[in-house]
């Protein structure tokens, strides 16, 4: 069964540095998402992406964050000037042709900011 | 505003006992609701969605619009059901997750 894959599984970065989290969605999916889960807290929606542009974003997704689909397979989340509070598990998800199709999640990237 | 509420953070039941994980939502439109499960050290997986009205791994969930609930039920819990369960609401614009309920099935 096709899966969403995320790399790296764990990223350790110094505060203030930029970090890029990578995701390869399921190949025939059209909608892509990023979520964040701070340790011990709920999964929070960050952004959705469709047709090469952001379709929705939450209040968490400020100017520090950006997403990109640089080629036909990857979907990246860039976090600039990382802060301690950016430490979290970041999940990528994708869904099929219709907007309300269930989302398939990757294993997540654990981001630790020192 | 909290869109999805899962009032129980932790739930323990004995093997063979019935289990119900509660979920309430807040949304004025037509909700689309899901249950996701996360087994230890694994990714979030879709368990079921309300529009399909199916039973997966013995679990069922019925959307009750009057009570704005989408509780997850299983008549006889198994040890392998121990996991984190998340209720989620899709409004068409955003996907909202509850805080999750950690279910432990005691042998």
Interface residues (C-beta under 8 A of the other chain):
Chain A: X4 X33 X35 X41 X42 X43 X44 X45 X48 X56 X58 X91 X93 X99 X100 X102 X103 X104 X105 X106 X107 X108
Chain B: X32 X34 X36 X42 X43 X44 X45 X46 X49 X86 X90 X92 X93 X94 X95 X96 X97 X98 X99 X100
